[in-house]
């Protein structure tokens, strides 16, 4: 039986929000602050939270396998695993690709030649565009969807990795980490430019391993909570401990984000991103594991109807937001006095642009989720069910 962890909705929504905030900041150059306290370091390092979404995905993908193994139940069916991924990902992803292609790329002449157009579409439809510089970096179809491509590539291997991890946990983890760290060491020592390697699947294997280990730890903590039912004093002390640990992980994460934000130059940013990735993975895992066992007010803040709604639309929000905010500037919306209002620090343009970037991205995500993704998912589910019955 599937057990929802509401607190993870809030973490997912926050992670996607900060990543999108980073992309919006790239266009607006608006330096956020609360009074005299600058949040500039948080938005400058916003790309790091992509690692958090990958870890959360690994955690949730492996949790059903670990739970079934722990209880002696049958492992998740591989065919159903892929069917769920297809229903969740493909309808809205393909819709957004076609929408951007026909509504933005073609009308605005963003393709300079036909062969690149064909290559770009073909690699995006097959999630292989991350393997080529032009389709990964120079694509008019939206730079943010590389994360989904990495996830889909991982989906293809995950049932095999999950079963291997259950049978040979240490051996499987060591092999994956050796592959990851070997590849990363080669990147750092043999290359001087990291654009095409920093976010390849091989460079995320340690994040996936950490997420899977976090799933195992979560089940142990869950079993401990169930054993303490009826022992109010122990349960209270346990929730206070988890709350303290949650904020401790959060504080350490903020310190690491400050360190990452202090990187100078694009190459150093990406080099530090690879070097610090294992640390960030452990800190994100700490948040994921402690949040469901924290004090009730914190759990209510993270897991509630609002965060559940935001989590439900988060994938489509992430896929559409970067293309939309770049096109807003192409359309000169909102209007500005300068041709480069971000460089001029033009107000109120910076505030207006930031507001509309968030608002329109949210509205587009809602429409795509409820008019495209969910109806298509229901239709595909019926199709898969009838095919299985036949």
Secondary structure as GFF3:
##gff-version 3
##sequence-region A 1 390
A	DSSP	alpha_helix	7	28	.	.	.	ID=ss1
A	DSSP	beta_strand	33	34	.	.	.	ID=ss2
A	DSSP	beta_strand	37	38	.	.	.	ID=ss3
A	DSSP	alpha_helix	40	44	.	.	.	ID=ss4
A	DSSP	three_ten_helix	46	48	.	.	.	ID=ss5
A	DSSP	alpha_helix	49	71	.	.	.	ID=ss6
A	DSSP	alpha_helix	78	100	.	.	.	ID=ss7
A	DSSP	pi_helix	101	105	.	.	.	ID=ss8
A	DSSP	alpha_helix	114	125	.	.	.	ID=ss9
A	DSSP	three_ten_helix	129	131	.	.	.	ID=ss10
A	DSSP	alpha_helix	133	137	.	.	.	ID=ss11
A	DSSP	three_ten_helix	143	145	.	.	.	ID=ss12
A	DSSP	alpha_helix	146	167	.	.	.	ID=ss13
A	DSSP	alpha_helix	169	190	.	.	.	ID=ss14
A	DSSP	three_ten_helix	201	204	.	.	.	ID=ss15
A	DSSP	alpha_helix	205	227	.	.	.	ID=ss16
A	DSSP	alpha_helix	232	261	.	.	.	ID=ss17
A	DSSP	alpha_helix	266	291	.	.	.	ID=ss18
A	DSSP	alpha_helix	296	302	.	.	.	ID=ss19
A	DSSP	alpha_helix	305	330	.	.	.	ID=ss20
A	DSSP	alpha_helix	341	344	.	.	.	ID=ss21
A	DSSP	alpha_helix	349	368	.	.	.	ID=ss22
A	DSSP	pi_helix	369	373	.	.	.	ID=ss23
A	DSSP	alpha_helix	374	389	.	.	.	ID=ss24
###
